[in-house]
Amino acid sequence: MARKKKIFIGVDNTAGISTRLKRGFEDIGIRADFYSFDEHTFGYKPDKLIKYSKNSLIRKFQKLSLITRLLLKYKYFFYLSTNSLLPDYKDIRIFRLFGKRSMIFFTGCDVRMPEKVMHFKFNPCRNCPQEYKDSVGCVIEMKRARTGLIEKTFDEIICHIPDAGYLTRGYNLAFSPINLEDFPPEKYSNYIISPKLRILHAPTNEDYKGSKYIYLALDELKKKYDFELKLVKNVTIEKLYEEIQSSDLVIDQMIGGGYGLFAMEAMAMYRPVVCYVREDLWEKIKHDSPIYNASPDELYNVLDSILANPAQLTERSRQSREFIEKYHDAKKIAQQYYEIFERKN
């Protein structure tokens, strides 16, 4: 009977996390609905698109009606940290008054504080462009207070970037979900290395991804090896998947300190990935991870080793898929989150 409990997911969809998690819950028999104010740029559609009237009085009634319906329908509330139904997460405080349990997921920039990562030579805060800060809503002056408010408000916190933020209470370390059904082995497992190695880089923001380090290393390596660099920007998700499938090696980012959705999807498609994983995080995953870990200082040598012996990529291809299946399967992630919801009941 417990598996029939309904879960509310809202109200944003950073990197498609909400959509993938909803499917993960439903794949293990737990009903979940995703509500959002907007549709995702990649076309992920929410179950309920929330639209409020511009009339202030009508808008107040709409919010009251929505909160009441959610109270009656759902037992558990899962949020990404970037938004809420009512200002300052007042909706969560209302839900908790009625015995509902809540969980929030920090995705990275929403909790990361510069003073916590500046001692790393390469980190995303040192030279973060204002354009990127604006795009993710990073306002340092407000972030500390907002994070403190979240810590006081939610029952459980999920964070997949340990020690990166300004958290003062315990949190649950968990991986981001991916729906493996979207990447069937029969479609992607036939990994054959091209005679002319094809390397893919797909930055949404070149400054944040540290693309300049990638270009510098590859320019030097062109003096020794014959390979192709495919640079992809601002394409549809379908086109991006086509590019990943036709590549031999994917380079993700050089300063973020962790791997994200792009790297996860590439590994799910059996493509080996080069990425900079921060030193303390790497210690936690290095025995299992198939990622070629390379800081900008190490990138040339890592790529040189690969280009000198590309046959090694075949085994990395298999290991990449196995890693995703073990740690990022949305069904497993949903089960972990559900057990966290349930454990104090």
C-alpha positions in Angstrom: 0.0 0.0 0.0 2.9 2.4 0.7 3.8 2.3 -2.9 0.6 4.1 -3.8 1.5 7.3 -1.8 1.6 10.3 -4.1 4.7 12.6 -4.4 4.6 16.2 -5.5 7.6 17.3 -7.5 8.2 21.0 -8.2 8.5 23.5 -9.3 11.6 23.7 -11.5 13.4 21.3 -13.8 17.1 22.1 -13.7 18.9 19.7 -16.1 15.6 17.8 -16.4 16.0 16.3 -12.9 12.3 16.6 -12.0 11.2 14.9 -15.2 13.6 12.0 -14.8 12.9 11.6 -11.1 9.1 11.5 -11.8 9.6 8.6 -14.2 11.9 6.9 -11.7 9.2 7.0 -9.0 6.6 5.7 -11.4 8.9 2.9 -12.6 9.0 1.6 -9.0 5.3 1.9 -8.6 5.1 5.2 -6.7 2.7 7.9 -8.1 4.3 11.2 -8.7 3.3 14.5 -10.4 5.6 17.2 -11.6 4.3 20.8 -11.4 6.2 23.8 -12.9 5.8 27.4 -13.8 7.6 26.9 -17.1 8.3 24.3 -19.7 12.0 23.2 -20.0 14.1 24.5 -22.9 14.7 20.8 -23.9 10.9 20.3 -24.2 10.4 18.4 -21.0 6.7 18.9 -20.2 5.3 19.1 -16.6 2.1 17.2 -15.6 0.7 20.5 -14.4 1.7 23.9 -15.8 1.0 26.6 -13.1 -0.3 29.9 -14.4 -1.5 32.6 -12.1 -3.7 35.6 -13.0 -2.2 39.1 -13.3 -5.1 40.3 -11.1 -3.7 40.3 -7.5 -7.0 39.2 -5.9 -7.6 36.4 -8.3 -4.0 35.3 -7.9 -4.4 35.0 -4.1 -7.4 32.8 -4.6 -5.6 30.7 -7.1 -2.7 30.1 -4.8 -5.0 29.3 -1.9 -6.9 26.8 -4.0 -3.7 25.2 -5.3 -2.2 24.8 -1.8 -5.4 23.3 -0.5 -5.6 20.8 -3.4 -1.9 19.8 -2.9 -2.5 19.2 0.8 -5.4 16.8 0.0 -3.6 15.0 -2.8 0.1 14.5 -1.8 2.0 13.1 1.2 5.5 13.9 0.2 6.9 17.1 -1.4 10.2 17.1 -3.4 11.6 20.5 -4.5 14.5 21.7 -6.5 16.0 24.6 -4.6 15.4 27.3 -7.2 11.8 28.2 -6.6 8.7 27.6 -4.5 4.9 28.0 -4.8 4.8 30.8 -2.2 7.5 33.3 -1.3 10.3 32.1 1.0 9.0 28.5 1.0 5.9 29.4 3.0 4.1 26.6 1.1 6.5 24.0 2.6 5.8 25.4 6.1 2.1 25.0 5.5 2.5 21.5 4.3 4.6 20.5 7.3 1.9 21.9 9.7 -0.3 19.2 8.3 2.2 16.5 8.7 3.6 16.3 5.2 7.2 15.5 4.7 9.5 17.6 2.5 12.8 17.2 0.7 14.9 19.7 -1.3 17.6 19.0 -3.9 20.6 21.3 -4.3 22.0 21.0 -7.8 25.3 23.0 -7.5 25.4 26.8 -8.0 22.4 27.2 -5.8 24.3 26.2 -2.7 28.0 26.6 -3.6 29.8 29.5 -1.8 33.0 30.9 -3.2 34.9 30.7 0.1 34.3 27.0 0.2 35.9 26.2 -3.1 38.4 29.1 -3.7 41.3 27.0 -2.3 41.0 24.7 -5.3 43.2 26.0 -8.1 40.4 25.4 -10.6 36.9 26.2 -9.5 33.7 27.6 -11.0 33.5 30.7 -8.7 36.9 32.3 -9.3 36.1 33.9 -12.7 32.4 33.1 -13.0 31.0 35.5 -15.7 28.1 37.7 -14.7 26.1 36.3 -17.6 26.2 32.8 -16.1 25.4 34.1 -12.6 22.3 35.8 -14.1 21.3 32.6 -15.9 21.3 30.5 -12.7 20.2 33.2 -10.3 23.4 33.3 -8.3 23.4 36.4 -6.1 26.1 35.8 -3.5 24.7 38.4 -1.1 21.4 36.6 -0.9 22.6 33.0 -1.1 23.7 32.5 2.5 20.4 33.7 4.0 18.4 31.8 1.5 20.3 28.6 2.2 19.8 29.1 5.9 16.1 29.5 5.3 15.9 26.3 3.3 17.8 24.4 6.1 15.2 25.6 8.6 12.3 24.8 6.4 12.8 21.3 4.8 12.8 18.0 6.6 15.5 16.5 4.3 18.2 17.9 2.1 19.8 16.2 -0.9 23.1 17.5 -2.2 25.3 15.7 -4.8 28.3 18.1 -4.4 29.6 17.3 -0.9 31.3 20.1 1.1 30.7 22.6 -1.7 28.1 24.7 -0.1 27.3 26.7 3.0 25.2 23.9 4.7 25.4 23.9 8.4 23.2 20.7 9.0 23.5 17.2 7.8 22.4 16.3 4.3 21.9 13.2 2.2 24.5 12.6 -0.5 22.8 11.2 -3.6 23.5 11.1 -7.3 21.4 12.7 -10.1 19.0 10.4 -11.9 19.0 9.4 -15.6 16.3 7.2 -17.3 18.2 4.4 -18.8 15.2 3.4 -20.9 16.0 6.4 -23.1 19.4 4.9 -23.9 18.9 1.2 -24.8 22.0 -0.9 -25.1 20.9 -2.3 -28.5 21.1 1.3 -29.9 24.3 2.6 -28.3 26.5 -0.4 -27.3 28.0 -0.9 -30.8 30.9 1.4 -30.0 33.6 1.2 -32.7 36.5 3.6 -32.6 36.8 5.8 -35.7 40.0 5.6 -37.8 40.2 9.4 -37.2 39.3 9.9 -33.6 36.3 12.1 -33.2 36.2 14.3 -30.0 33.1 16.1 -29.0 32.8 19.2 -26.8 29.3 20.8 -26.3 29.6 23.9 -24.0 26.5 25.8 -23.0 28.8 28.5 -21.6 32.5 28.3 -22.7 33.7 30.4 -19.7 31.9 28.1 -17.1 33.0 25.0 -18.9 36.6 26.1 -19.1 36.6 25.6 -22.9 39.7 27.7 -23.4 41.8 25.0 -21.7 40.3 22.3 -24.0 41.0 24.3 -27.1 44.6 25.1 -26.1 45.4 21.4 -25.3 43.8 20.2 -28.5 45.6 22.8 -30.6 48.9 21.5 -29.3 47.9 17.9 -29.8 47.1 18.5 -33.5 50.8 18.9 -34.0 51.2 15.2 -33.1 47.9 13.5 -34.0 45.2 13.5 -36.7 41.8 13.8 -35.0 38.6 15.7 -35.4 37.1 18.1 -32.9 33.4 18.6 -33.1 32.1 21.7 -31.3 28.4 21.8 -30.7 26.3 24.7 -29.3 22.7 25.6 -29.0 21.3 22.5 -30.7 18.2 20.4 -29.9 18.5 17.5 -27.6 17.9 15.2 -30.5 20.8 16.7 -32.4 23.0 16.6 -29.3 22.3 12.9 -28.9 23.2 12.3 -32.6 26.5 14.0 -32.0 27.3 12.0 -28.9 26.5 8.8 -30.7 28.8 9.6 -33.6 31.7 10.6 -31.3 34.5 8.5 -29.9 35.4 10.7 -26.9 33.5 13.4 -25.0 35.1 16.3 -23.1 32.8 17.8 -20.6 34.2 20.6 -18.4 37.5 21.8 -16.9 36.7 24.0 -13.9 33.3 22.9 -12.5 34.8 20.2 -10.4 32.1 17.6 -11.1 30.4 15.9 -13.9 26.8 16.8 -15.0 24.0 15.6 -17.2 26.0 15.9 -20.5 28.6 13.6 -19.1 26.0 11.2 -17.7 24.1 10.9 -20.9 27.4 10.4 -22.9 28.3 7.6 -20.5 24.8 6.1 -20.8 25.5 6.0 -24.5 28.7 4.1 -23.9 30.9 7.1 -24.7 34.1 7.7 -22.6 34.3 11.1 -20.9 37.1 13.4 -20.0 36.2 15.8 -17.2 37.8 17.6 -14.3 36.5 16.2 -11.0 37.6 18.1 -7.9 40.3 16.3 -5.9 38.2 15.7 -2.8 35.3 14.4 -4.8 37.5 12.2 -6.9 38.7 10.4 -3.8 35.1 9.3 -3.2 34.5 7.8 -6.7 37.9 7.1 -8.3 37.8 3.4 -7.7 34.5 3.0 -9.6 34.5 5.9 -12.0 35.5 5.4 -15.6 35.9 9.1 -16.2 39.3 10.3 -17.4 39.8 12.9 -14.7 41.9 15.8 -15.9 42.4 19.3 -14.5 43.5 22.0 -17.1 47.1 21.3 -16.0 46.7 17.6 -16.7 44.5 17.7 -19.8 47.3 17.7 -22.4 48.9 14.6 -20.9 45.6 12.7 -20.4 44.5 13.4 -24.0 48.0 12.6 -25.3 47.8 9.2 -23.6 44.4 8.5 -25.1 45.4 9.6 -28.6 48.6 7.5 -28.5 46.5 4.4 -27.6 42.9 4.9 -28.6 42.2 1.2 -28.3 41.8 1.7 -24.6 38.6 3.6 -25.2 36.8 0.3 -26.0 37.0 -0.9 -22.4 36.2 2.6 -21.0 33.1 2.5 -23.2 31.7 -0.5 -21.4 32.8 0.7 -18.0 31.1 4.1 -18.6 27.7 2.4 -19.1 28.2 0.2 -16.1 28.9 3.2 -13.9 25.7 4.9 -15.0 23.7 1.8 -14.4 25.1 1.4 -10.9 24.9 4.9 -9.6 22.5 7.0 -11.8 19.6 4.7 -12.7 16.5 6.9 -12.0 14.7 3.9 -10.5 17.5 3.3 -7.9 17.7 7.1 -7.2 13.9 7.3 -6.7 14.0 4.3 -4.3 16.7 6.0 -2.3 14.7 9.2 -2.1 11.6 7.4 -1.2 13.3 5.5 1.7 14.6 8.9 3.0 11.0 10.2 3.0 9.8 7.1 4.8 12.5 6.5 7.3 11.3 8.9 10.0 7.6 8.0 9.7 
